[in-house]
């Protein structure tokens, strides 16, 4: 059974990935530039958060704390 902190990382990665996908589709579906700009900004944040989360996973692997 994975450690709770690893489970939380996996949940956060899943949720952030889903949010990024929604923003990508929303940018296509948007009917004006202000909506596209908003979704674009949110997508950039999601991408930054994914980098942070994946970095933390790699750190856990190096520290032998990753078992998810």
N, C-alpha and C positions, 0 to 999 in steps of 0.2 A: 504494500500500500504506500503510495507516494506520501512524502511529508506534506503537511498542510501548506507550507510556504511555496512548495513546487506546484501544488494544485492551484493555488491562487495565481501564480505566474501563467499557468496554462489557461485558466479562465480569462485572465486579463488579455492574453494574446488572442484568444478566440474572439472576445468581445471587440477588441480594437480592430482586428481584421474584418469583422462583420461591419463595424461602423465605417471603415474605409471603403468597403464595397458599396455600402448604401450611399455614401457621399459621391463615389464615382458615378453611380447610376443617377443620382439626383442632379449632378452637373449636366448630364445628358438631357434629363427630363425638364430641367429648369426653364422657365419662360422669360427670364430677364437676367441681365448681367449682374445685378446685385445679389441674386440668389446664387448664381455660379460663383461669384467672388466669396460668398460666405462658405459654400461647400468646399471650395478650393482651400480656404484657410483651415477649415476643420480637417480636411484630408492631410494637409501638411502636418498638422498637430498629430494626427493618427500615425503618420509615417515616422515622426520623431519618437513617439511613444513606443512604436514597434521596435525601433532601434534600441531604445533603452531596455525594453523587456527582453529582447534577444541577447543583449549584452549581459543582462543579469543571469539568463539561462547559461550562457557560456561560462560566466564566473562560477556558478554553482557546479557546473561540470568539472572545472579545474579544481575546485575545492572538494570534489568527490561528495557533493551534497545533492546531486541530481539523480533521481531515480524514477522520474515520471515517464 
